[in-house]
Amino acid sequence: MGIENAKAEDILKYDLIGFGSGIYMFKHSKLLFKFVKNLKFVDGKNAFIFSTSGSLNGRKFHKKLRGELIKKGFKVIGEFNCLGWVTFGLLRLIGGVNKGKPDELDIENARNFARELMKTMKTTYLH
C-alpha cells in the first residue's frame, strides 16, 4: 500500500509493519517521515525498514527512520536495501546510475529477507 493511502489505525492492526521508500537526499521520503511522526506510540510492535538507493551501503541512510520508529515504540527487527536507478539532478543528463536496478537478483534478495523476517516472527511467537 502506498503511504498516501495508509491509515495508522489500519496498519497498526498487523503484527509486522514495513516502512520504506527510495532514498532521496540521504533519507527516506518526507511523506513517510510525516506519517511516522503522526503515529501514536506503540509498545514493542515489530517493524522492518526497506529502501532503494544509489549507494551500495544504503542501509546507512536508515538511521534517521530507525530512530523515529524506535521513539514511537517500534522494535525494528530487520532492514533491507538494494541499489536503485538514480536520475536525480545532473545524473539525469547522463541517463542516471544503476540503470536496471533493482534487478532479478535484488528481487530474490528481497524474498530471502522476507523469509528471514517470517522465521524471526515465528520464533518470536513460539516463545
N, C-alpha and C positions, 0 to 999 in steps of 0.2 A: 504494500500500500504506500502511496506517496505521502509525504509529510503534509501536503496541502489537504489531504482527505482524512488524516489521522485525528482521532479524538482520544484524549487522555483516558476518559472513562472506559473506552473500549479496549485500548491496548493494555491497560493495567489489569485486565482480567486474565491475561496469559501468564504462564509460569516462566517463560523466557522471552525477552524482547530484544530485537536487534535495532541498533541505532547507527546510521551511517549515511554517507554521501561521497561524492567526489571531493577531493581536497582542492580548495580554492584559496590561494594566497596563504598557504601553510596551515589551513584549518578546514574543518567541515563547514557545510553551508550555514549561512546566517539563519535561515528558516529552521534548521534543525536545532540550533542553539536556542532560538526563541521558544520552540516547542518544549525543549527540555526545561528551560527556566520556568515555564508556566505549569509544569507538572507538580502535583502535590508530593510531599515526602512519602517514600515507600520504605518499608523496613526489610531490607535484605532481598528484594526481588532480583532475580537473575537477569543479567543483560549481557549482550556482546556488542562489539564495535566492529564496523567494516568500512572500507574505503577503497577507492582507486586514486592513484596519484602519479605524478611524473617521476617519482623517486623510487629507487629500489629499496630504500629504507623508509617507506611511507608510514609505517606504524609509529614513528616518532611524532607524527602530526596528530596522533590520537590523544596526546597528553591533556590538552585542554578539555576535550569532550569527556575523557575518563574522569577528570576532576569534577566536572559538573554533575556527572551521573553519580559519583560517589557522594557528593554533597546532598543529592536527592535521596540517598539511602540505597542505591542500587549496588549489587555485588557484580562486578564485571568479571565474567568467567572465561572470556576469550576475546581475541582480536584478530582480524584478518585484513590484509591489504594486498593489492596487486597493482601492477602498472596499468595506467590508463592513458588513452590518447589525449595529449595536451595540445591545444591550439590557442592558448592564451597569449595576448599581446603580440610581440614580434614573432613568436613562434608560428603564428598563423601565416606569415609571409613565406615560410619555408615548408608549409604543409603540416606543421606540428611535429611532435616527437612521440615515439611509442605507437605509431600508427598500427592498427590491427590489434591493439590491446584493449581490454582483456581478450585473450585468445582461448582456444580449447583447453590448453594446459592450465591456464588460470581458472577456468570454469571447473576443471577436475579438482584443482587445489581447493576451491571454494566448497565443493562437495565433500572433500575429505575433512575440511574444517567443520562443516555441518555435522558430519558423522561423529567427530570427536566431541562436539558440543552435546550431541544426543547421548553419548556414553557418559559424559560428565553429569548430565541431568539424571540419567538412570541411576548412577552411583549415588547421587545426592538424595534421591527419593527412596532408595532402597535401605539407606542407613538412618 
